[in-house]
Amino acid sequence: MNQVDIYIDNKRLDLFQDEQINLNLIAQNYKDPAKVHTDFSQSFTVPASQTNNAIFKHYYRVDVFGGFDARLRQDSRIEINALPFRTGVVQLESIEIKDTQPYAYSMTFYGDVVNLADLFGEDYLYNLDLSGLDHDYNGETIKSGFNQDALEGDNVFYPLMSPVRNWVYNVGAADPQHDDDIHFAESHDHGIHYYELKPAVKVTKILEAIEDKYGIVLTGSFLTSSPFTGLYLWAHRYEGYMYEGQPTAMAYQKVNFNHTAAPTPDYFNLSTDTFTPEGVTGSGDIYDIYFDVDIPSYTDNYYLAVLTNGVVVAEQLLNGPQTGTFLDIPITNYFDSVTLGIKPTTNAPMVY
């Protein structure tokens, strides 16, 4: 007789001796991503034993603080004769009460992936790691991107399409579209400006990034067919130009401190530019951070921010030499790392 064991977060459930667990094994079909299903079970029950009550945090009691959240599926695995059989999640469906006492928990087991929509969740294309295709956004680089093989191999190129205006060529000065004339004339500021253009990314590179992020493998002869391998996705997420008129896409850069004197107390690491308050005795401490900024020859606005464990917790808009204070910065525990970040208000590097 086979011994079946079910684990939730590495805790083994007690099972009824006569309970049957019927598992439906599904052959996955990647040709229709909307219908990619996984293995699942019919609903089955486990006893409300002392062990199971602890695992489900006495779900039948409404007075338990921080109890079991049945809305969330829990990591699970099935073993047969102590050998791995399936991994996935368990959904708690209900609890049966007999004579005012808990009797059994009803649940359903689902395999690792229900469908691709569940796997992708609320992610967008910008959640993919395409940093390997990063490049400077300037006239010289974009000019090289007109050649489909010259920029990042053949993975990025700049098609001659404007997201803002309709180009015309060599129209008369009296024509209403004269300002959109890309015919070069020395007496007029015509032509195509580099900042009008947006890149196009090879679709196969996007699919590779999807495979890397979600641990899946996409197969099919169409993936290597010449029409598909020549397909690109135009990076036109927002209406308008790539940067001009858009919210700043610049990320915060860590402020590099080069003060020669060692800070006191020694909670600030000059080599990593990180403040780690390891000396505090409790949690939930509040700090005020004072700053005195002087950036020579930079007259534009910029942001200065405090980041805790890489997350922005406070920021200020500054201009030129300025002093100030970040008030009430929370440090949730003494292992938090705090850094200062700086970035421009426009989508252009800070040059000074």
C-alpha positions as CSV (number, residue, x, y, z in Angstrom):
1,M,0.0,0.0,0.0
2,N,1.3,3.4,-0.9
3,Q,1.9,6.0,1.8
4,V,0.7,9.5,0.8
5,D,1.9,12.5,2.7
6,I,0.9,16.1,2.1
7,Y,3.0,19.0,3.4
8,I,2.1,22.7,3.8
9,D,5.1,24.9,4.3
10,N,7.1,21.8,5.1
11,K,4.7,20.8,7.8
12,R,3.1,17.3,7.3
13,L,-0.7,17.2,7.6
14,D,-2.5,14.4,9.4
15,L,-4.7,12.5,7.0
16,F,-7.8,10.4,7.4
17,Q,-7.0,6.7,7.0
18,D,-9.8,6.1,4.5
19,E,-9.6,9.5,2.7
20,Q,-9.1,9.3,-1.1
21,I,-7.2,12.0,-2.9
22,N,-8.0,12.1,-6.6
23,L,-5.4,14.0,-8.6
24,N,-6.2,15.0,-12.2
25,L,-3.0,15.0,-14.3
26,I,-3.2,17.5,-17.2
27,A,-1.1,17.4,-20.3
28,Q,-0.1,21.0,-20.9
29,N,-0.6,22.6,-24.3
30,Y,1.6,25.6,-25.0
31,K,0.0,26.3,-28.4
32,D,-2.9,27.9,-26.5
33,P,-1.4,29.9,-23.6
34,A,-4.8,30.9,-22.4
35,K,-5.6,27.3,-21.6
36,V,-2.4,26.1,-20.0
37,H,-3.6,24.2,-17.0
38,T,-1.9,22.2,-14.3
39,D,-2.6,19.2,-12.1
40,F,-5.3,19.6,-9.6
41,S,-7.2,17.5,-7.1
42,Q,-10.8,17.0,-6.2
43,S,-11.7,18.5,-2.8
44,F,-10.5,16.3,0.0
45,T,-10.6,16.5,3.8
46,V,-8.1,16.2,6.6
47,P,-8.9,15.8,10.3
48,A,-9.0,18.8,12.6
49,S,-6.2,17.2,14.7
50,Q,-3.9,19.0,17.0
51,T,-1.3,19.1,14.3
52,N,-3.6,20.4,11.6
53,N,-5.2,22.9,13.9
54,A,-1.7,24.3,14.5
55,I,-1.0,24.4,10.7
56,F,-4.3,26.2,10.0
57,K,-3.9,28.4,13.1
58,H,-7.3,27.3,14.5
59,Y,-9.1,28.7,11.5
60,Y,-12.5,27.9,13.1
61,R,-11.8,30.5,15.8
62,V,-12.6,34.1,14.9
63,D,-10.9,35.4,18.0
64,V,-7.4,34.3,17.0
65,F,-5.3,37.3,16.1
66,G,-3.2,36.9,13.0
67,G,-4.9,33.7,12.1
68,F,-4.8,31.7,8.9
69,D,-5.7,33.6,5.7
70,A,-7.8,31.2,3.6
71,R,-7.8,33.7,0.7
72,L,-4.1,32.9,0.0
73,R,-3.0,29.6,-1.4
74,Q,-0.2,27.9,0.6
75,D,2.9,26.3,-0.7
76,S,2.5,22.5,-0.7
77,R,3.9,19.3,-1.9
78,I,2.7,15.6,-2.2
79,E,5.0,12.7,-1.5
80,I,4.3,9.0,-2.2
81,N,6.3,6.6,-0.1
82,A,8.6,9.5,1.0
83,L,9.4,10.3,-2.6
84,P,8.5,13.7,-4.2
85,F,5.4,13.4,-6.5
86,R,4.0,16.9,-7.1
87,T,4.6,20.4,-5.9
88,G,2.1,23.3,-5.9
89,V,-0.3,25.1,-3.6
90,V,-3.2,24.2,-1.4
91,Q,-6.4,26.2,-1.2
92,L,-8.4,25.9,2.1
93,E,-12.1,25.6,1.1
94,S,-14.0,25.2,4.3
95,I,-14.0,23.7,7.8
96,E,-16.6,21.2,9.1
97,I,-17.9,21.6,12.6
98,K,-19.6,18.8,14.6
99,D,-21.1,19.3,18.0
100,T,-19.6,22.8,18.2
101,Q,-16.1,21.3,17.7
102,P,-13.9,21.4,14.5
103,Y,-14.0,18.0,12.7
104,A,-12.3,18.4,9.3
105,Y,-10.7,20.8,6.9
106,S,-11.7,20.7,3.2
107,M,-9.1,21.7,0.6
108,T,-7.9,21.5,-3.0
109,F,-4.4,20.9,-4.3
110,Y,-3.2,22.8,-7.4
111,G,0.1,22.2,-9.3
112,D,2.8,24.8,-9.6
113,V,1.2,26.7,-12.5
114,V,-2.5,27.1,-13.0
115,N,-2.1,29.0,-16.2
116,L,0.3,31.6,-17.7
117,A,-2.0,34.4,-16.5
118,D,-1.6,33.3,-12.9
119,L,2.2,33.0,-13.4
120,F,2.5,36.5,-14.9
121,G,0.0,38.1,-12.5
122,E,0.0,41.8,-12.8
123,D,3.4,42.1,-14.3
124,Y,4.1,44.4,-17.3
125,L,6.8,44.3,-19.9
126,Y,8.8,46.8,-17.9
127,N,9.1,44.2,-15.2
128,L,11.4,42.2,-17.5
129,D,15.1,42.5,-17.2
130,L,16.2,44.0,-20.6
131,S,19.2,45.9,-19.1
132,G,21.5,44.1,-21.5
133,L,20.1,46.3,-24.2
134,D,20.8,49.6,-22.4
135,H,22.5,52.2,-24.5
136,D,23.0,56.0,-24.6
137,Y,20.1,58.0,-26.0
138,N,21.8,60.6,-28.2
139,G,22.0,61.5,-31.8
140,E,25.1,59.5,-32.6
141,T,23.9,56.3,-31.0
142,I,20.4,56.6,-32.6
143,K,22.0,57.3,-36.0
144,S,23.8,53.9,-35.7
145,G,20.5,52.4,-34.8
146,F,19.1,53.1,-38.3
147,N,21.2,50.1,-39.4
148,Q,19.4,47.0,-38.0
149,D,22.6,45.2,-37.3
150,A,24.7,48.1,-35.8
151,L,23.0,48.6,-32.3
152,E,23.1,45.8,-29.7
153,G,23.6,43.3,-32.5
154,D,20.3,43.1,-34.3
155,N,18.2,43.3,-31.1
156,V,17.5,47.0,-31.2
157,F,17.0,49.5,-34.0
158,Y,15.3,52.8,-34.5
159,P,12.6,52.9,-37.1
160,L,11.9,56.2,-38.9
161,M,8.5,56.8,-37.2
162,S,7.5,59.8,-35.2
163,P,5.1,59.4,-32.4
164,V,4.1,63.2,-32.5
165,R,4.0,64.6,-36.1
166,N,3.4,63.5,-39.6
167,W,6.5,64.0,-41.7
168,V,6.3,65.5,-45.2
169,Y,9.0,66.0,-47.7
170,N,9.9,69.1,-49.7
171,V,6.7,71.0,-49.5
172,G,6.4,74.7,-50.3
173,A,6.8,77.4,-47.6
174,A,3.1,78.3,-47.9
175,D,2.1,74.7,-47.2
176,P,0.4,74.3,-43.7
177,Q,2.7,71.3,-43.1
178,H,5.8,73.2,-43.8
179,D,7.0,72.9,-40.2
180,D,6.9,69.2,-40.5
181,D,9.0,69.1,-43.7
182,I,12.0,66.9,-43.2
183,H,13.6,68.2,-46.4
184,F,16.9,69.8,-45.3
185,A,17.2,73.5,-46.0
186,E,20.0,75.6,-44.5
187,S,17.6,78.5,-43.8
188,H,15.1,76.4,-41.9
189,D,15.3,74.1,-38.8
190,H,14.0,71.1,-40.7
191,G,15.0,67.5,-40.7
192,I,14.4,64.7,-38.2
193,H,15.5,65.3,-34.6
194,Y,16.9,62.3,-32.7
195,Y,14.6,62.8,-29.7
196,E,11.6,62.2,-32.0
197,L,12.6,58.5,-32.4
198,K,11.8,55.6,-30.2
199,P,13.6,52.2,-30.2
200,A,12.1,48.9,-31.3
201,V,13.1,45.7,-29.5
202,K,13.4,42.3,-31.1
203,V,10.4,40.2,-29.9
204,T,12.6,37.1,-29.5
205,K,14.7,39.0,-26.9
206,I,11.5,39.9,-25.0
207,L,10.5,36.2,-25.0
208,E,13.9,35.2,-23.7
209,A,13.5,37.7,-20.9
210,I,10.1,36.2,-20.1
211,E,11.6,32.7,-20.0
212,D,14.4,33.9,-17.7
213,K,12.0,35.7,-15.3
214,Y,9.4,33.0,-14.9
215,G,11.4,29.8,-15.4
216,I,9.5,28.6,-18.4
217,V,10.6,27.4,-21.9
218,L,8.7,28.4,-25.0
219,T,8.9,26.0,-27.9
220,G,7.5,25.9,-31.4
221,S,8.8,26.0,-35.0
222,F,7.5,29.6,-35.4
223,L,10.0,30.9,-32.9
224,T,12.8,30.2,-35.4
225,S,10.9,31.1,-38.5
226,S,12.3,34.0,-40.5
227,P,9.2,36.2,-40.4
228,F,9.1,35.9,-36.6
229,T,12.8,36.4,-35.9
230,G,12.5,39.7,-37.9
231,L,9.6,40.9,-35.7
232,Y,10.2,44.0,-33.4
233,L,8.1,45.7,-30.8
234,W,8.1,49.5,-30.9
235,A,8.7,50.9,-27.5
236,H,5.8,53.3,-27.6
237,R,4.3,52.9,-24.1
238,Y,3.4,56.5,-23.7
239,E,1.9,59.0,-26.1
240,G,4.4,61.6,-27.2
241,Y,8.2,61.7,-27.3
242,M,10.5,59.2,-25.6
243,Y,11.5,61.6,-22.8
244,E,10.4,65.1,-23.5
245,G,7.1,65.8,-21.6
246,Q,7.2,62.5,-19.8
247,P,7.7,61.8,-16.1
248,T,11.3,61.3,-15.3
249,A,12.5,57.8,-16.0
250,M,15.9,58.4,-14.3
251,A,16.6,56.2,-11.3
252,Y,18.2,57.5,-8.1
253,Q,22.0,57.2,-8.0
254,K,23.7,56.6,-4.7
255,V,25.5,59.7,-3.4
256,N,29.2,59.0,-3.2
257,F,30.7,60.5,0.0
258,N,34.5,61.0,0.0
259,H,35.0,62.7,3.4
260,T,38.4,61.7,4.7
261,A,37.5,61.9,8.4
262,A,35.9,58.8,9.9
263,P,32.3,59.5,11.0
264,T,31.4,59.3,14.7
265,P,29.7,57.1,15.8
266,D,31.0,54.6,13.1
267,Y,27.6,53.7,11.7
268,F,28.4,55.2,8.3
269,N,30.5,53.1,5.9
270,L,32.3,55.4,3.5
271,S,33.3,52.5,1.2
272,T,29.6,51.6,0.6
273,D,28.1,55.1,1.3
274,T,25.6,53.3,3.6
275,F,24.4,54.2,7.1
276,T,23.7,51.0,9.1
277,P,22.5,51.9,12.6
278,E,23.8,48.7,14.2
279,G,24.3,50.4,17.5
280,V,20.6,51.0,18.3
281,T,19.1,48.8,20.9
282,G,15.5,48.7,19.8
283,S,13.3,48.8,16.7
284,G,11.1,51.4,15.1
285,D,13.6,54.2,15.7
286,I,13.1,57.6,14.1
287,Y,16.0,59.7,12.7
288,D,16.4,63.2,11.3
289,I,18.9,63.5,8.5
290,Y,20.6,66.9,7.9
291,F,22.2,67.7,4.6
292,D,24.2,70.5,3.0
293,V,24.4,70.2,-0.8
294,D,26.6,72.2,-3.1
295,I,26.8,71.0,-6.7
296,P,29.1,73.3,-8.7
297,S,27.9,74.6,-12.0
298,Y,24.6,72.8,-11.8
299,T,21.6,75.2,-12.0
300,D,18.7,72.9,-12.8
301,N,16.3,71.4,-10.3
302,Y,17.1,67.9,-8.9
303,Y,15.8,65.5,-6.3
304,L,17.6,64.3,-3.2
305,A,16.1,61.2,-1.5
306,V,16.6,58.9,1.5
307,L,16.4,55.2,0.6
308,T,16.0,52.5,3.2
309,N,17.0,49.1,1.8
310,G,16.8,50.6,-1.7
311,V,13.2,51.9,-1.3
312,V,12.6,55.7,-1.3
313,V,11.1,56.8,2.0
314,A,11.5,60.6,1.6
315,E,12.6,63.0,-1.1
316,Q,13.0,66.8,-1.6
317,L,13.1,69.0,-4.7
318,L,16.2,71.2,-4.6
319,N,18.0,73.8,-6.7
320,G,21.6,74.8,-6.4
321,P,23.5,74.9,-3.0
322,Q,21.0,74.1,-0.3
323,T,20.7,72.9,3.2
324,G,17.8,71.1,4.8
325,T,16.5,68.2,6.9
326,F,14.7,64.9,6.3
327,L,12.5,64.6,9.3
328,D,11.3,61.4,11.0
329,I,12.9,58.8,8.8
330,P,11.8,55.4,10.2
331,I,14.3,52.6,10.8
332,T,12.3,49.5,11.3
333,N,15.2,47.5,12.7
334,Y,18.9,47.9,13.3
335,F,19.8,45.9,10.2
336,D,18.3,48.5,7.8
337,S,20.7,50.2,5.5
338,V,20.1,53.8,4.6
339,T,21.5,55.6,1.6
340,L,21.1,59.0,0.0
341,G,20.1,59.2,-3.7
342,I,20.2,62.0,-6.3
343,K,18.6,62.3,-9.7
344,P,17.6,65.1,-12.1
345,T,14.0,66.3,-12.8
346,T,14.4,65.8,-16.5
347,N,15.4,62.8,-18.5
348,A,18.9,63.9,-19.0
349,P,22.2,63.2,-17.1
350,M,23.3,65.7,-14.5
351,V,26.2,67.5,-16.1
352,Y,28.2,69.9,-13.9
